[in-house]
């Protein structure tokens, strides 16, 4: 896993295990899976809209939001980014 993704993953896992007041990530875990899934959907739509009608900077910005929320969803489900990597590797064998 890339160093940035590794650091982000550790932070997400920490906020799940040790919620901190004022943490957006902790607030997502507190809100629960339905809210986290909703955010993934929202960010996916925003990414698609940006790809079709906005500049590359906006696409990158929205994609970063999507990846972050996907990682929160994985953590909420007890899964990990390495599960995604393993599935991608399986598909390309």
C-alpha positions, 0 to 999 in steps of 0.5 A: 500500500502506498505510504499516503494510503497507509497513513490514511488507513491508520488514521481511519482505524484509529478514529474507529477505535478511539473516537475523537471529538470533532473528528469527521471520520469518528462522526461517520462511524458514529452515524453508522453504515447507512450514512457511510454508504450514503457518502460513498454514493454521493462522492461517486456521483460527484466524481462522475459529474466532475469527470463529465463537466469539470476540470481535471483538478476537480476530478482529482479532488472528488476522486480523493473524497471517494477513495477516503469514504470507500476506505471508511466504508471498508473499515466500518465493515471490518474489511481492509484496503488489502482486501481490495488489492487482493481482489484486483490481483486475483482479477489480473492473474 
